Amino acid sequence: MRFINFTVAVACLAIFSANAVIAKEKSSKAAPKLMVPTLPPPTAEWPEFPPVTKPESAPASAATAAPSVPADALPSPPAGTPSVSTGAEASATTSLTPPEGNSSTPSPTATQEAAAAPVSAAQMEPHKRPVPEGYDAAAALYKQKKFPQAAKAFEAIIQKGTANVDTHLSLAYCYLLQRLYSKAAKEFEWVTKYGKNSMTLQKQAGQTATSLRTYIAGVCPAPCLKANDPRWVLKNDGKRWITVSYSRKATWNFSEHHVGEYVANENGIPVLKGTCPVCEGTGRVKPLKDGDLPPRL
């Protein structure tokens, strides 16, 4: 009797395990959910401005402080006193006009005021700008997956001229998730150029922009040997050859007989893997248009 009960228990456990495996396989085959990239956290900090100091007031000159008195009202000097020039000669010596050639030289007071004035966000480089006003509200719309509204909010910040790198990167993702690929590529290219606070960010944004531009042009984005690649060189044997190098470890030359083959990067070494599975050796794909299903970037 005990043996029978044990056998029944083992059979029930086996059936339960089989059902769990089947359910797991079904769940893995389900359609993937839309993955929303997380917005980058604000990385910029408020700059430290030098303290504003009031310039010391210069003492008033005798020419400006003394009241103007008619020349004929001045008392005549006593005998033996050296004569003092008046009239045109006096006005020439007390003139406040700077000498010729120095009219563009700023005064010390103007220089001090310019040095003490704080720099606005629009005057800073994009990767040094602080978190702009309105970014948090736009990011909240993004987290709620209200991408059209979030895009308009980020665009408004950019129009003010105070947008930092995070603003343009967030707008790029808004466009990408709305399947507006041309606009997304433009913003990723902007981040590639001005995202100087992170070399990794610049590299990733550049790769994404290049992939989008490649898909839009109808060119296969895979690393396959394409017939119209400008790197082909005609050599003395009458064949065209191309040089492929993924690192300093090895550089390989392939002839035109391998056009359409996929070149894999295996630990820095180019390795041929047969006909490209993406374009089937043609080097072309269907041009990506706004509204199409997102490609694999």
C-alpha positions in Angstrom: 0.0 0.0 0.0 2.8 2.4 0.8 4.5 1.6 -2.5 1.3 2.4 -4.3 0.9 5.8 -2.6 4.5 6.6 -3.3 4.0 5.8 -7.0 0.9 8.0 -7.2 2.7 10.9 -5.5 5.7 10.6 -8.0 3.3 10.5 -10.9 1.4 13.7 -9.7 4.7 15.5 -9.2 5.8 14.6 -12.8 2.5 15.8 -14.3 2.8 19.1 -12.3 6.4 19.7 -13.5 5.4 19.0 -17.2 2.5 21.5 -16.9 4.9 24.1 -15.5 7.4 23.6 -18.4 4.6 23.9 -21.0 3.3 27.1 -19.4 6.8 28.6 -19.3 7.2 27.9 -23.0 3.9 29.5 -23.9 4.8 32.6 -21.9 8.2 32.9 -23.6 6.5 32.8 -27.0 4.1 35.6 -26.2 4.4 38.9 -28.0 7.0 41.1 -26.4 5.8 44.2 -24.6 6.9 47.7 -25.6 10.0 48.5 -23.7 10.2 52.2 -22.8 13.8 53.4 -22.4 14.4 55.1 -19.0 15.1 58.8 -19.3 18.6 59.8 -18.3 18.9 61.3 -14.9 19.9 65.0 -14.7 23.7 65.0 -14.7 24.5 68.7 -15.0 25.2 70.8 -11.9 24.6 74.5 -11.4 27.8 76.4 -12.1 29.6 78.4 -9.5 29.6 82.1 -10.3 32.1 84.5 -8.9 30.7 86.9 -6.3 29.4 90.2 -7.6 31.5 93.0 -6.3 30.7 96.7 -6.8 33.5 98.6 -8.4 35.0 101.4 -6.4 33.7 104.8 -7.6 36.4 106.9 -9.2 36.9 110.3 -7.7 35.4 113.1 -9.6 37.8 115.1 -11.8 38.5 118.7 -11.3 37.1 119.4 -14.7 33.7 117.9 -13.9 33.5 119.0 -10.3 34.4 122.6 -10.7 31.5 124.8 -11.8 31.9 126.7 -15.0 32.7 130.4 -14.5 32.9 132.9 -17.3 36.5 133.9 -18.1 35.8 137.6 -17.7 34.5 137.0 -14.1 37.7 135.5 -12.9 39.8 137.9 -10.7 43.0 139.1 -12.2 46.0 137.4 -10.8 48.4 139.4 -8.7 51.6 140.7 -10.2 54.4 138.0 -10.4 52.0 135.1 -10.7 52.6 132.8 -13.7 49.9 133.0 -16.3 47.3 130.2 -16.7 45.9 129.4 -20.1 42.2 129.8 -20.5 39.6 129.5 -23.3 40.3 127.0 -26.0 43.6 125.9 -24.4 42.0 125.1 -21.1 39.2 123.1 -22.7 41.7 121.0 -24.6 43.6 120.1 -21.5 40.5 119.1 -19.5 38.7 117.2 -22.2 37.4 113.7 -21.2 37.5 112.3 -24.8 40.0 109.4 -25.0 43.0 109.8 -27.3 42.6 108.7 -30.9 43.3 105.0 -31.3 42.0 103.9 -27.9 38.2 104.5 -28.4 37.5 100.8 -28.3 39.4 100.1 -25.1 36.9 99.3 -22.4 37.2 101.1 -19.1 38.3 99.3 -16.0 34.8 99.7 -14.6 33.2 98.0 -17.6 35.7 95.1 -17.5 34.9 94.5 -13.8 31.2 94.5 -14.4 31.5 92.1 -17.4 33.6 89.7 -15.3 31.1 89.8 -12.4 28.0 89.2 -14.5 26.7 85.6 -14.3 26.7 83.5 -17.5 23.2 82.5 -18.7 22.4 78.8 -19.6 22.1 79.8 -23.3 25.7 81.0 -23.3 27.1 77.7 -21.9 28.1 74.6 -23.8 25.2 72.1 -24.0 26.9 69.5 -21.8 27.6 72.1 -19.1 24.1 73.5 -18.9 22.0 72.9 -15.7 18.7 71.1 -15.8 16.4 73.4 -17.7 13.1 74.7 -16.4 10.2 72.4 -17.4 12.4 69.2 -17.8 10.8 67.5 -14.8 7.3 68.1 -16.2 8.2 66.8 -19.6 9.9 63.7 -18.1 6.7 63.0 -16.1 4.7 62.9 -19.3 7.3 60.5 -20.8 7.0 58.1 -17.9 3.3 58.1 -18.4 3.9 57.1 -22.0 2.4 60.3 -23.3 5.0 60.6 -25.9 3.4 63.3 -28.2 2.8 65.6 -25.2 6.3 64.9 -23.8 7.8 65.6 -27.2 6.1 69.0 -27.4 7.3 69.8 -23.9 10.9 69.0 -24.7 10.6 70.9 -28.0 9.5 74.0 -26.1 12.6 73.8 -23.9 14.8 73.5 -26.9 13.2 76.6 -28.5 14.1 78.6 -25.4 17.8 77.9 -26.0 18.4 76.4 -22.6 18.2 72.7 -23.4 21.0 70.4 -22.2 22.1 67.0 -23.6 19.5 65.1 -21.6 16.7 67.1 -23.2 17.7 66.3 -26.7 18.3 62.6 -25.8 14.8 62.4 -24.2 13.3 64.0 -27.3 15.1 61.5 -29.5 13.5 58.6 -27.6 10.1 60.3 -27.9 10.4 60.4 -31.6 11.7 56.9 -31.8 8.8 55.5 -29.8 6.3 57.4 -32.0 8.1 55.8 -35.1 9.2 59.2 -36.4 12.6 57.9 -37.5 13.9 60.9 -39.4 13.4 63.2 -36.5 14.8 60.7 -34.1 18.0 60.3 -36.2 18.5 64.0 -36.2 18.3 64.2 -32.4 20.6 61.3 -31.9 23.1 63.0 -34.2 22.9 66.1 -32.1 23.7 64.1 -29.0 26.6 62.5 -30.8 28.0 65.9 -31.5 27.4 67.8 -28.2 27.2 65.0 -25.6 30.8 65.7 -24.5 30.1 64.7 -20.9 30.0 61.0 -21.8 32.0 59.3 -24.5 29.8 56.1 -24.1 26.7 58.2 -24.7 28.2 59.8 -27.8 29.2 56.3 -29.2 25.7 54.8 -28.5 23.9 57.8 -29.9 26.1 57.7 -33.0 25.5 54.0 -33.6 21.7 54.5 -33.3 21.7 57.5 -35.7 23.8 55.6 -38.2 21.5 52.5 -38.1 18.4 54.7 -38.5 20.0 56.6 -41.5 21.0 53.2 -43.0 17.5 51.7 -42.7 15.9 54.9 -44.1 18.2 54.8 -47.1 17.3 51.1 -47.7 20.9 49.9 -47.1 21.4 46.7 -45.1 22.6 47.6 -41.6 24.4 44.3 -41.1 28.2 44.1 -41.4 28.1 42.4 -44.8 30.3 43.0 -47.8 28.3 45.4 -50.0 29.2 45.9 -53.7 28.9 49.7 -53.5 31.1 50.0 -50.5 33.6 52.8 -51.3 36.5 50.9 -49.6 36.8 48.5 -52.5 40.2 48.9 -54.3 41.1 47.5 -57.7 44.5 45.7 -57.6 46.9 44.4 -60.2 45.1 41.0 -60.4 42.1 42.7 -61.9 40.0 42.0 -58.8 38.6 44.4 -56.3 39.7 43.9 -52.7 38.4 45.3 -49.4 40.2 45.6 -46.1 38.3 44.8 -42.9 39.7 45.4 -39.4 37.8 45.4 -36.1 40.9 45.8 -33.9 44.6 45.9 -33.9 44.7 42.1 -33.7 44.2 41.3 -37.3 43.4 42.9 -40.6 41.9 40.9 -43.4 41.5 41.4 -47.1 38.5 40.0 -48.9 38.1 39.8 -52.7 34.9 40.8 -54.5 34.0 37.1 -54.7 32.7 37.4 -51.1 30.2 40.2 -51.8 27.0 39.6 -49.9 28.7 37.6 -47.1 28.4 38.5 -43.4 31.6 39.5 -41.6 31.4 38.7 -37.9 33.6 40.2 -35.2 35.1 37.4 -33.2 37.4 38.8 -30.5 38.6 41.5 -32.9 39.1 39.2 -35.9 36.9 39.5 -39.0 35.4 36.1 -39.9 33.1 35.3 -42.9 29.8 33.6 -41.9 28.3 33.0 -45.3 25.4 34.9 -47.0 24.0 37.8 -45.0 20.8 36.7 -43.3 19.4 40.3 -43.2 19.6 41.2 -46.9 20.3 37.7 -48.3 23.4 39.0 -50.0 21.8 41.9 -51.9 23.0 44.7 -49.6 19.6 46.3 -49.7 16.6 46.2 -47.4 13.1 47.8 -47.6 13.5 51.6 -46.9 12.3 52.5 -43.5 9.5 55.0 -43.4 7.8 56.9 -40.6 5.1 54.7 -39.1 6.8 51.4 -40.0 7.5 48.8 -37.4 10.7 49.7 -35.5 13.8 48.0 -36.8 16.4 46.2 -34.7 18.9 48.8 -33.7 
